[in-house]
């Protein structure tokens, strides 16, 4: 039996961002956990324009190649972890746009969150994001990784050096996603892994 595919979606596209190193640390942790096939999906590389499809995403009548490719990417995953900064007490527009492009591709899959920032560690962004993913019929797991003062955990080589709290939180979230992914797969029908 194949392992479920966990996509780690990097929300920030800002130059000098810390989101990619955070995602790479989490990827390494998820690979070591051993329950998933792990992919990083970097929204800076996906580079979707602001929503430009003429039909509602629930119809899956995509006319643009970038949307068809995005649909294929998201469809193949069994679970997601969103690595998100906090912008003005919420998550960023690039992530909202990426979520809004699709509909059915997201459904009945668990969603975890790795947030980072200053004193609030991106927790306000995650609270807003949970409402959106719930509306797309994803299951947000309670366990999360929150990284306050994130720059303190990035070394001179640009790699994240986690503390024990971060590692324990990552493992707890991965365990919950590993429990939820197979159960939700049954809701997606016979093709839902």
N, C-alpha and C positions, 0 to 999 in steps of 0.2 A: 504494500500500500504506500502510495507516495505521500510525502509530507505536505501539509498545507503551505501555500505561498503567502508569506507576510511581506507586504510592501511598506517600506518606511518612506513616507512622503515628506520631502523637505520643502517647507512653505516659503521661507525667505529667499528672495532673489536679489537682495540688496548687496552692492559691492562691499567687500570686507565683512560679510556676514559670518556669524559663528554657527549658524544652523547646520551647515554641511559637516563641520567637525563633530558636532553633537550627534548628528545622524550616523556618522561613521563609527563613533564610539558605541552607539546603541546597536548598530548592525553587528559589530564584533561580539557584543554581549548576546544578541539574539542567535547568532551562529553558534556560539559556545553553548547556549542553552540546548540546542540540538533538536527542537521540535518542529522547525520550519525550514523551508527553502526561503531565503531572505533576499530581497531586492531593494535597492535604494532607487527611488523615483524623485528626481530633482526637478522641481517646477521651473527652475532657471533654464534647464535643458529642454523641458517640454515646451516652454515658451508659447503658451496659448495666447492668442489675441483676446481682447475683451470680447465676451460672448457675442458671436456673430452667426449663430445658426438660426435659420428662419422658422424652424418648427420646435415645438416643445420637446425637451429631451426624453420625456416618457414615451414618445412615439418612435424613437430611434431612427428617424428619417434624416440622418446626417448628410449634409451636402459637402462639407469641407473635409479634406484629407486629414488635417490636424485633429479634427474631432473623431474621425474614424480610428486614427492611431491611438488617441487618448482613450477611447472606448475599449479598444482591444487590450491596452495596458491595464486599465482598472478592472475589466471583466475577469482577467486571469487570476486575480488575487482572491484569497480566502479571508484575509484580515488585513487591517491597516494600522500603522502607528503614524500619527501626524506629529512632526517635529516643528513646533511653532513658536515664534516670538510673540510678544505682545506689543501691539501698536495702538496707542490711545485707548487703553482698556479693552481691546478686542483683538481678534486675529486679523491678519493682513488681507488685502483685497485680492491678491494673486491666488491665495488659497480658496477664498470664497468663489472666485471665478472658476477655478478648476473643479470645485464641487458642483457648481451650478450647470456646467456643461453637460453633465450626465444625470441619469436618474436610476434606472433599473440596475445598472452595473454595480451600484453601491449596496444594494439591498441585501439584508440578512447576513451581514458580515460584522464581526466585532471591530471596534475602533479603540485604540489606545492613544495616549497623548504623552509626549515629552515636550514640556514647555520650559522656557528659559527667559531670563531677563534680569531686572534689578531686584529690588526687595520683594516684589510680588511674585517673582519667578514665572511670570506668564500665566498665573492661575486665573486671572480674569478673562484672558483670551480663551482658555479652555472652557470656562463656563459658557461663553457665547458659542463656541464651536460645538459643544455637546448638544445644544438646541438644534443646530443645523444638521448634524449627522443623524440625530434622532428623527428629524423630519424626512431624511432620506432612507429611513428604516434600517440604519446601522444600529448596532448595540454598543453604546459607549461603556467601556469597563470602568469600574470605580478606581481601581489601582492606577496610579500615574507616576510619572517621573517629573519632578519640578526642580529646576536648577536656579536658585537665586544667585545674583552676582556672578553670572556665568563666566565672565572674563577671568575670574580668579581660578577657574578650572582648565583654562587653555594655556598650554605651555608655549615656549618660544618657537617651537616647531609647528604650532598651529593644531596640536593634538589635544583632545580632552583628556585630562587626568582626573577620573572620577574619585569620589570618596565612597566610603562604605554605604552611606545612606542612598546614594545614587544607584549603586550596584544592587542593593537589596530591593529598592523600588522597581528597578528594571526587571529583576527576576520575578517579583510578585506579579507585575503586569503581564509578563510573558506567560506565566503559569495560568493566569486567568484567560488570556487570549487563546491559549492552547486548549483549555476546557471548552470555551465557547465556540470556536471555529467549526468543529465537527457537528455540533448540535445545530448550529445555524445553517450549515450546508444542507441539511435535510429540508429546510424551509425553502431552499432555492430549487427544489425539485430533483429529479433523477440525475441531471447533469451537474448538480451543485456539489460535487466532490463529496 
